[in-house]
């Protein structure tokens, strides 16, 4: 039993490393600038469909997904990234000012940045789960985001741990962080999407 548990741990670690290396490879295939979005979409699709079946996660399948979701992957990524950068720049300006009004604005902007960060991962999962229009993906993502407050809290805590581990061990950027984030989000949001599926008779 202990041997089986150790085997499962090694399989999951290997799958995470393999998926993360695929992410980095796909990112460079898009010249980084046009590669990050579709690379995230591709590994999310692979993680959702194959789970920890590492033998089924192949470069051929990943590159096929990368090409298939190139436009939408970039559209999702730059929609959220653009809004994030804009708010981050405003936050940078506001924190240099003093006064209670600017303190409140700082808090609001920081909150909005957190919402955008988490919202992007909801959009990734929604795009993976449902074959529908871009507009519907955004609408379903918003619905999923606000469906369960405790899910958001768990996501914030989980991403904080991932960020801390990445800060302590920078090699995770290459060998784990992105894949861990995707597997974590798929697991945490599973109940939310099951509720949406029952409500709207999806999937």
Residue pairs with C-beta under 8 A, 6 or more apart in sequence:
11 52
11 54
12 52
14 54
15 52
15 53
15 54
15 57
15 179
16 175
16 176
16 179
16 180
16 183
17 175
17 176
17 179
18 54
18 57
19 43
19 46
19 47
19 57
19 178
19 179
19 182
20 43
20 174
20 175
20 176
20 177
20 178
20 179
20 180
21 174
21 175
22 42
22 43
22 46
22 57
22 59
22 62
23 39
23 40
23 42
23 43
23 178
23 179
24 39
24 174
25 59
25 62
26 35
26 38
26 39
26 42
26 43
26 62
26 63
26 66
27 35
27 36
27 39
28 35
29 35
29 39
29 63
29 66
30 36
30 37
30 38
30 39
30 66
30 70
34 70
34 74
36 77
37 73
37 74
37 75
37 76
37 77
37 78
38 66
38 69
38 70
38 73
38 74
38 77
39 66
39 73
40 73
40 77
40 124
40 178
40 182
41 65
41 66
41 69
41 72
41 73
41 76
41 124
41 127
41 128
42 62
42 65
42 66
42 69
42 73
43 62
43 178
43 179
43 182
44 124
44 125
44 127
44 128
44 182
44 186
45 65
45 69
45 128
46 57
46 61
46 62
46 65
47 179
47 182
47 183
47 186
48 125
48 128
48 129
48 186
49 56
50 56
50 57
66 73
69 127
72 127
72 134
75 134
76 120
76 123
76 124
76 127
76 137
77 120
80 116
80 117
80 119
80 120
80 123
81 120
83 116
84 113
84 116
84 117
87 109
87 112
87 113
87 116
88 113
90 109
91 106
91 109
91 110
91 113
94 102
94 105
94 106
94 109
95 102
95 106
114 156
115 145
117 159
118 145
118 152
118 155
118 156
118 159
119 141
119 142
119 145
121 155
121 181
121 182
121 185
122 141
122 144
122 145
122 185
122 189
123 137
123 138
123 141
124 182
124 185
125 144
125 185
125 186
125 189
125 193
126 137
126 140
126 141
126 144
126 193
127 137
129 193
129 203
130 136
130 137
130 140
130 202
130 203
132 140
140 196
143 196
144 189
144 192
144 193
144 196
145 152
147 192
147 195
147 196
148 191
148 192
148 195
151 188
151 189
151 191
151 192
154 188
155 184
155 185
155 188
155 189
158 184
158 188
159 181
159 184
162 177
162 180
162 181
162 184
165 172
166 172
166 173
166 177
172 180
196 202
197 203
